[in-house]
Every structure is written in C-alpha cells, then in structure tokens.
C-alpha cells in the first residue's frame, strides 16, 4: 500500500553506501538524486528515499521491510548488509509466527534502523 518512504540519515554518505549494497540484490538501485537526497527503486520509479537530517532531532528507529523476489535474494540482501559492517539482527529464516512462508532477514542500517528483506513465497 505504500507509495514511497523517506528517511533522514545522520551520515548520508554511509547510508548511501549501505543502501547501494543491500538494495542491489533485491533489484533496486539509485534512480533519482537531488543533491544529497537519493531516490531508490526500479527505473523511473523511486519508492525509497534517503536524505540528511533536516533538524536537530535525533533519528528514531524505523522498521523498513523490502520485498525480495525469492529466498535467495533475502540471503543476498543479508550478506550484502553484513559485508558493509551492518549489525546482523536476525539471520534469514522462516518466521512461522507471521505465516508459514514468511522468510526474512533483519539488519541495522548506519542510523540504527531495523531493515528487513522479506519473501512471502515457499522455497523453490
């Protein structure tokens, strides 16, 4: 149901490196840039935006879940995140408490957000 989501980052360059790495396995990448603001998505359709802090308030933790085409993409997302130095929150696995085919992996981005890749399909 979301059209797009935007978050503010304490270190936009570190966040850009993180999201460049973790969104590539999910088929996403940079599609628009306006100075320090970067729009990620698929060609012609930015759906996730990052930019610098706009005021003196500290960031609050957000939970952001990106759709993965399959379970291999969830694992690739997780591996890409960890390779950037991201904290691993939960290695990819089935989460039956959500539903029988919910397969997700969770990490922290450079601003402390809980970022997930999730696939809702059974293993091929």
C-alpha positions, -999 to +999 in steps of 0.1 A: +000+000+000+029+024+004+037+047-025+070+058-011+090+062+021+117+087+030+141+086+060+166+111+073+202+100+078+229+113+102+256+103+077+240+103+042+272+090+025+274+060+049+237+053+044+240+056+006+268+030+006+247+007+028+215+010+006+235+008-026+248-026-014+217-041+001+191-030-025+210-043-055+202-080-046+166-070-044+166-055-079+166-019-067+191+010-071+195+047-074+170+062-098+170+099-089+193+122-070+186+158-059+218+170-042+222+149-010+187+133-014+187+099-032+157+080-045+159+043-048+137+019-067+134+005-102+140+025-133+117+055-134+100+048-100+117+058-068+099+044-038+125+047-010+143+080-003+172+089+020+185+124+028+203+143+055+188+153+089+166+183+084+165+194+121+183+188+154+161+160+165+178+126+167+166+098+145+142+073+159+144+037+150+122+028+120+114-007+107+117-009+069+109-041+051+118-045+014+102-071-008+125-099-021+117-119-052+128-151-036+146-165-005+180-164-023+175-126-026+168-123+011+201-142+018+220-119-007+205-088+009+216-100+044+251-110+032+255-076+014+245-058+046+268-077+068+297-071+043+292-034+048+296-038+085+259-037+094+248-053+126+230-086+120+198-086+140+183-119+127+198-142+101+174-151+073+149-178+083+112-187+082+091-168+108+061-191+112+046-168+138+039-143+109+028-170+084+041-204+072+061-189+042+074-157+058+111-157+052+130-126+064+165-114+074+170-083+096+199-059+099+207-024+113+214+004+089+240+031+097+213+051+115+202+022+137+170+014+117+158-022+116+159-031+079+145-063+066+142-082+033+112-105+032+099-131+008+064-145+012+068-175-011+078-210-003+113-222-012+116-233-048 
